[in-house]
Amino acid sequence: MFAFAIIFAISVALAAGVAFMFRRNPRKWYGHMLCHACGYRWKTRKPTPSKKCGKCWDENVVPVSEAEPMGMKSGDTLSTRRA
């Protein structure tokens, strides 16, 4: 019985260590962005959402959750989504 308790304690500690290693950073913003000027879409992992488009550098960008709740694929554009 004592051996079972030791094995259980070790496995719980290992599981907690693995969970700690694979946790998401709460200060980073994980999401998709959409540029209304050129229609470019991208996925970002920056501390805050981008202010400019990565393709045309226009500032008319919004998170996809505000633009399209249905989501998107990384690198997708408006022209390819509507076709």
Secondary structure as UniProt FT lines:
FT   HELIX           2..21
FT   TURN            26..27
FT   STRAND          29..35
FT   TURN            36..38
FT   STRAND          40..46
FT   TURN            54..56
FT   STRAND          61..63
FT   HELIX           64..67
FT   TURN            69..70
FT   TURN            74..75
FT   HELIX           78..82
//
